[in-house]
Amino acid sequence: MPAPLRNLDTDMILSFHPNIVGHQNILCAGRLPNDQDRAAICQARAVILSQGCTETLYRMCRQHCPHVFPNYDTRFDFPGKLGQAQLFEKLGVPFPRTYPFGRVSSYREQQRQQDPWGFPCVFKFDWGGEGDGVVLLETAEALEQALQRAHVAEQSGQKGFLLQAYVPCHGRSLRVVVIGAQLFSYWRRQPDGSSFLTSVKAGAVIDHGSDPALQEAGRAAVNDFCATTGIDLAGFDLLFPDDDKGTPPLFLEINYFFGRRGLGGSMKYYTLVDKAVGLWLKGIGLSL
């Protein structure tokens, strides 16, 4: 059926976010958007979405409403870790040398029986967060085992992985979180500097204070990246090789779902999102 006509005179703010009250509020969790949702979107001047919104809902909002928060164009245009590697390359930002593969057969066809630059190297599934599906490989046998796991995953419909150069970072990575126009940074640091994974789930601790100059450099790099892409809600993981203060940080990945402990917990996170939405609405001449 044809799309409803837009009401160009409305200042209505529509919220699909369960914790942000708009002039009209709709919950779309667990279902696809329908014609009633689309009609409401067409009547809105601004739409507020949750972190977990589907691509279908997001695309509908972008098609029928001039202002949508958060901006997930990049999330859905460059999905997964493979898409992010493509994005990093397209924008020319520094990131670890990466070889993406859509299927295990693609790897086999290129006859990569071992990592092109040797070992150690890093294997990453296209999906997952907090270090899930990320393995440090030190032997050809370990690589073969990872490929076998990828083959099993393909049987259930989960495809794609990448091989990436291993970057020594003394057991820590910098997380930079963007929430609207706000930027926050902190280290995730392993007590043992030789540890590979630096996620909190893997035992890393939050460190807000160390190396403020490196943190500033990381925030500046992310700020420039977001100015180019429009990203306004995400957690970026950056590496500083051997803590070298003379080189720019390497972009590791973008997390559109991210832990909140480093921000002060979920309640603090929701406060920050609420503030970001308020500033965003003010910037387009609206308010709740």
Secondary structure, DSSP 8 states (H G I E B T S, - for coil): -------TT---EEE--TTS--SEE---TTS---HHHHHHHHH-SEEE--TT--HHHHHHHHHH-SEEES--HHHHHS-HHHHHHHHHHHHT-----EEEESSHHHHHHTT-SS-TT-SSEEEEESS-STTTTEEEE-SHHHHHHHHHHHHHHHHTT---EEEEE----TTEEEEEEEETTEEEEEEEE-SSTT-S--STTTT-EEESSS-HHHHHHHHHHHHHHHHHH---EEEEEEE-GGG-TTS--EEEEEESS---GGGT-HHHHHHHHHHHHHHHHHHTT---
